């Protein structure tokens, strides 16, 4: 059984290195004596582009391909862009190059967690949004057609990507049901009443649903889904949607949780996976030691669970769950909170509180 894993580490821009450092320390703490995590530094990002003219060097891309998993911190800087005006986004390049079709965005709200929702009676929210991450309206990123009078971007939905995406969604719902985390339901979020592409998307979803009679399946239009995520988010289990819709709804999900500082993510394909926080690089607070590391830590927990499941290592799965539970315990206690959560704790203080909660 494999017990040593190479992790490609993209330190990121802005606050990226500040939240990555304590995350790696926590990973080493939970792994000690059970398995080894070997970190391979992979330079990339906007600051690297500004220095070298490369946003994702070939050597970093190769390190990502060779790694057992990829841990990526916040990327991009608002004042560093490509000549066409688009942002530096190596994370999107990785998704496309490694065919990371399943963007996994958990949304969890536990008792004691700050949220704009009016939850009562200890009510909790626990669902997962799966965003297709390689095509959709992002297909022509950087290659859209622009003239003096009009602009065009092309939405692409393919069977080659959508079929494994839907299988992933139903398998996840099945795993969540077995773990007692959901009722076993998948919702296809689309706009099939307007666009033929989404009618095609829905047809493939329905075909996959017939293969999983033990899992409920339904549909929702994206505009209605945004409403229901606010009105009754507890009614969702697993949602699956197109790239742009998922991009928008995942930020709504982060808002329900109290902010992007609590929003982890994974982009998963057949052979590779990237784990990163949903938030940006926040250059306005970089270097001040006040960034919230929780989304980065939660993303690392997702990495442990994915590696453990992929390699049949129960200890890694358990450690991922422990790390997530420790973050949730710190949030619920409310004694140590970063500025974005209404407190004054710095990055290291939050990380120390998570480590203490692990004990």
N, C-alpha and C positions, 0 to 999 in steps of 0.2 A: 504494500500500500504506500502510495506517495505521501511523504510527510514534510517535504520541503518545497516551497513555492516561490517562484520569481514574480514579483509585483512591479510592473512598470509604473513609476511615480512621476506624474506631471505636476510640478509645483505650482504652476499657474501664475497669474498676474495679481497686482494689488495685494489684497489680504491673503491670497492663495497660499504662499509659503507659511504665513502665520497660523493658519488653521490646519495645515497639513502636518506640521511638526508635532503638535500634541496628539494628533490622531495616530501617527505612526508609533508614538510612545505607548499609547493605550493598546494598540494592536499587539505590540511586543509584550506588554504586560499580560494580556489574556492568553497569548500563545505560549508563554514560557513553559518549556518542558514537554509540550504536547506536539508541536509542529513548528516549523521554521518558516518565517517570511523574509525573503531576501529582496531588498529594495533596489531597483535599477532606475537611476535618475534619467529622465527623458525631457530634455529642454524643448520648450515650445511656447507659443503664445505671442501676445502683442508686444511685450517688452523685448522678447527675443527677436521678433521681426524688426523692431526699431533699431536693434543693435546690428543685426546680421542680414536683413532682407529675406529671411526665411521664417515662416510661422510654424511649420511642422517639418523639421529636418528629416532627411531620409533615415538617418541613424535612429532617431526617436520613433519613427514609424516602424522600423524593423524591431526595435525593442518592444513596442506594443504587440506586434505580431507574435513575437517569441515568448511573451510573458504568459503566465497562467491566469493573470487578471491585471486590470489596469485601474489604478486609482488616480483620479484627476481632480485637481482643485479648481477654483474659480478662474476663468479665462477671459481675456479681453480688456481693452482700455478704450474709453470713449474718444480719446484724442489720437489714437493710432489706428489707421484704416488703410485698406488697400487703395490703389489709385482710383478705382471706380466708386469709392465712397463707402463700400461695405465693410463691416467689422471683421476683425481678425477672430476666427472661430475654429481653431484646430479640433475642438470637440465634435463639430459637425463633420469635418473631414474624416475623423476617425470612424464615426458612425457609418459613413458611406463606404469607406475603404474596407472596413471589416464586416460590412453587412449586419450591423447591429439593429435589427428591425424592430425589436421590442423595447420601447422606452417605458420603464416601470417607475411609476410615481405613487408611492404610498401616501395616503391621507389618513392620519390617526389623530383623534382628539380624546384624551383621557381625562378623568376627573381631576380637577385642579389646574388643568392646562388653560392658559389664556386663549380666548377665542371671541370673535365678534358675534358668534351665534348665541342664542338664548337657550342653552341646553339646561334641562331640569332633571331632578331626581337621579343624578349620577349617570345620565345618558352618555353614551360614548359613540364615537364615529370611527369606523375602521373599514376603508375600502381602498382599492388600488385602481388607478387609471393607467391603462397601457396605451401609449402613444406610438404609432408606427413612426419610425425615426429615420428612414432613409429616402423616402420619396414623397408622395402627396404634393402639396403646394411648395415644398422646399426643393422639388426636383430640379428646377432651373436656377437654383441659387447662384447668383453671380453671372448668370448667362441669359437673363431676361432680355427681351427685345424692347428697346426704348428709342422712339423717334421724337421729333419736335412736338407731335400732336397726340401720341398715344404710347402706352406701355403695355406689354404682355408678359405674363408668366404662365408656365404650363404646369397643371396638376397631373400627376401620373399615379395611377393605381394599377399594380400588376398582380396576376395570380401567383407568380413566383414568390412574392413577398407576403401577400395577404393570407395565403393559405397557412404557412407556418406561423404567422402572427396570430391567427385565430386559434390554431392548435395550442399555442403557448398560453393564450388567454383561458381556454377551457381547462388546460392542465393546471394552471395556477388556481383557478376556482376550485378544482378538485382537491388540490393540496391544502388550500385554506379551509375547506370544509372538513377535511380529515383532521386538521389541527384545531378545529373548533373556533376558527376566526371568521367564518362567513357561512351563509346558508347554502352556498353552491349555486351562484347565479352569475351570468355574463350578460352585459348590456352592450349592444352595438350602437355607438353614437355616430350619427351620420346626418346627411341632408338629402336623403334619397327621394324626397318629394320634389326636389328642384333639379338635381344634377344626375345625369345618367351614370357618371363615374361612381357616385355613391350608391346608386341602385345596384351596380355591379359589385361594389364592396359588400353590400347587404346580402346579395345572393350567395356569395362565397361564405359569409358568416353563417347563413342558414344551413348551408350544406355541411359545414363543420359541426353545427349544433346537433344534427341528426346522429352524429357519431358518439354523442355524450348524453344519453337519455337520463342519466342520473344528475345532470346539471341543468338548471333552468336557463332559458335564453329569452331575451326580449330586445326591443329596439327603442331608441329615443332620438329625436332630432336634437341637434347640438344646442339650439337656442333654448329649448325646453330643459335640456340637461343643466345648463347654467342656472336656470331658475330653481330646479329641484335640488341642485347641490347646496343652495342656500336654504331652501325651505325644508327639505327633508333628506339631508345627506346620509343619514343612517339607513336609508332604503337601498343604497348601492352596495355591491360586493366587488365585482370586477367589471370595469368598463374598458372598452377597446375602441379606438378611434384613429382617424387620419392624423397626419403629422401636424398641420397647422391648428386644427381643432384641439389636438392634445396639448400643443404648446400653450394655447390660451387657457384651457381648462385646468392645466396643471398649476398655473399661477393662481387661479381662483382657489384651487385646493390648498395651496400654500397659505393664502389669505385666511381661509377657514381655520387653519392650524395656528394662526397667530403671526405668520410671516414667513418669508423665505429662509430665515435663519433656522427653521425647523424642518425644512423640506429636502429630503435626500432623493437620490434617483439612481437608476441603473439603466444602461443601454446594453441589451443582451442579444446575441446572435447565436448561430449554431455552434461556433467554435471560440468566440471571444466575448468579453464583457467589460464595459467601462462603468465605474462607479464614481459619482460626483455629486456635490451639492447643486441644488437648482439655482442658487443665487449667483449674482455677479461678483466682480472683483472689488467693488467698493473702494476705488482708489482714494476717495476723500477721507477715509479713516485708516488707510494703510500705514503701517509703521507705528501706530499708536497703541497696539496691544489690546484693543477693545472689541475686536471682531468676535462674533458668536461662532464657535467651532462645532455646534451641535449637528448641523446638517452634514458637515464633513464626517463627523464621527458616526452618524446614522448611516451614511453611505458606506463607510467601512464595515459597519455591521452587516449590511446587505451583501457586501463582498464575501465576508466569512460564511454567511449562509449559502451563497451561491457556490463557493468553492467546496464547502462541506457536502452539499447535495450532489455536486458533479463528481466528486471523488469518494463519496460514501464515507465521510469522516464525521460521525455524530458529534465529536468534541467541537469541531469548527462550527457546526450548526448551532450547538448549544451556546458557544461563546458569542456568536452573532446575536442570539436572542438575549443573552446576558448584557451585552453592550447596549442594545436598544432599550432594555428594561432599566438600565442604570440612567440613561439619558432621561427617560420618562419619569423616573423617580425624582431626579433633580428638578425637572420642570414642575411636577406636581407639588413638591415641597415648597417651592417658591422662595427659598432663602437665598439662593444664588442665581441671579438672573443677569444676563447681559443687557446692554443698553436698548437693543431692539425689542426686548421683552419687558421693558419698563424698569430694569434694575441698573446697577452700576458696576457689576462684576466684569473683570477683564477676561481675555481669552484664557490665560493660564489658570485663573481662579475657577472658571467654568469647567475646564478640563480636569482640574484637581478634584472638583466636586463629583464629577462622573467617576473618576477613579475610586474615590471614597465610597460611592454608591455600589461599586462592583463588589466591595468587601461585604 
